[in-house]
């Protein structure tokens, strides 16, 4: 049914790489979430008041928070689709993450308030009014929430939206929360146990836990996540497809929100080749990556000597010296600059976050290795961080 609604209400729904289509998906998901959650909230609160069940009322208020979340999703997608301006040259797509973070904090606050109310219910319990309408309402709510979960996750995966995927997970959690409330009502009907307040506490704690998880998920992109491994692989494969490319390194990917990715990379080409031909090849790769992967792509061209026996020998010696060092990923930009008194062996070293060796120690190891060949050699190293693994 969700796919049918998408076909009916999302124009050009298959073109998910188009920012306008992505905005339509987000708005549609927001409207559906608002309507369905307001209906659920109204039903549960009315039934909760009728049956004197704080757990049902708590679950209804949780649905109100979900409706607020959908409203923020709707607003967030609208604001995130604004074009670039002078103060925000990379666009406004990260507003989607801020929206998710705001809603997550709101969920935690509501959970704390519901926990307080539920504790009061434990201290002063009331007899629940059982009715089959209550049972039917809760079962219907579970079915709707299951559908919401699949609906939001489906759209979230289609348009790569962390907010909608998180919303889908939240709906799945609501199924569990409503199931707990249903158990509370049934236990109250067939036993003398007054567990309503305790079950309300469970629901409240579950809401708080879900809110904390959502805070982690929505704040992570704002802090700066490692790029997706598939994206890194796609970039590397696209660049290396060009026969003139001898190697690649220093790939850096910046994510400014869904559909707003900027990247740069260093590409090694033959130093003895035609410079203009290499430059034209670089331009072609930049255009290809932008067209196929929808990334603003910049390439730095590094000329390398491929047929110099001394360079190849020294590079092999350095690589062998570094091979036992965990976290020393690779070396590149290897060159030799001779002088009247000494010769500089210059290169870059890529270090991963796992590297525990001080830079001075790595430099000392490199100097010992090259001086074993000629005492006039001095290693000059630029240390790079491994922002991506390629």
C-alpha positions, 0 to 999 in steps of 0.5 A: 500500500505504501508503494501505491501511495508513493506512485499516486502522490510523489511525482517522478518518484523513481528519480530519487537523485533529484533534490526536488523529488527527494523533497517531495518524498520528505513532505509526503512522509511528513504529512502521512506521519502527522495524520496517522499519529494524530488519529492514534493519539486522539484514539488512545487518549480518549480510551485512556481517559475512559478506562482510567489507564495512565499507560494508554494515555502515556502511549497516546502522548508518545504518538503526539510526540511522533506527530510533532516529529513528522511535523518537524520532518515536513518543515525540515525537508522544506528548509533543507531544500532551500538553495545556496546563499552567500552565507551558506554556499554549501546549501542547507541540507544539514537542517534535516539532521538538526530537525531529527536532533530536535525531535529526539530531545523532545522525545526524551523530555516527554519520556521523563514527564511520563515517567514522573506521572507513572510513578505517581500512578504507582503510589496512588493506583486506580482500577482500570475500566476494561472494554473490548473497545480498548483492546480493539483500539490498541490492536489497531494501533499496533497494526498502524504503527507496523505499517508506519515503520515499514513505510518510513524505512522504505522511503528512508532507504529510497532517498537515503534519509537518516531522519526517516530511517530513524522515524521508522525505527521509532515506529517499530519501538512504538509497536513494542510500547503499545504491546506493553500497554495491551498486556497491562489492560489484559492483566488488569482484567483477569487478575487483581494486580494493579500494574498500570503504573509499572507498565507506564514506567516501562513505556516511559523508560522505553521512550527515553531510551529511544530518544537517546538512541535517536540523539546519537543517530541524528547527531553523528552526521553533524559531528562528521561521519566517515564516508560510506564504504560503498561511496568510497569504493565507487569513487576509487573505481571510477577514477582508476578506470582511466588508464592514465591514472597510476594511483590515488591517495588523499581522498577526502569526502565532505557531507553537507547533508543528503545530496550535498557531497563534496570530495577531493582526491590526489591522482598520480600520473606519469611525470614524463607524460604529456601535461596537457593530455593528463590535465584533459584526462583529469577534467574528464574524470571530474565530470564523470564523477559528478554526473554518475555519483552526483558529487562535486569533485576536485582532483589534484594531479601528482606527477610521479617518476615511474622509471627511475631505478633509485626512486623505486629502490628507496621507496621499496626500502622505506615500505619494507621498514614501515611494514611492521608498523601498525597504522602506517597505511601507505606512502606517496608523492615519493621523490628525491631532491639532490643537493651539494651536501645532502639529498632529501628523500621526500614523501608523504606518510598516511597514518590511520587512527590506530597508529600509536607510533610518534611521528619522530619515531617514524621519521627516525626509522625512515632516516635509518633506512635511507642512510643505510644506502647513503649517509647523505640521504635525509628523509623529509616526511609530511604526515597525512591522516587516513580520512578514508581507506582506499 
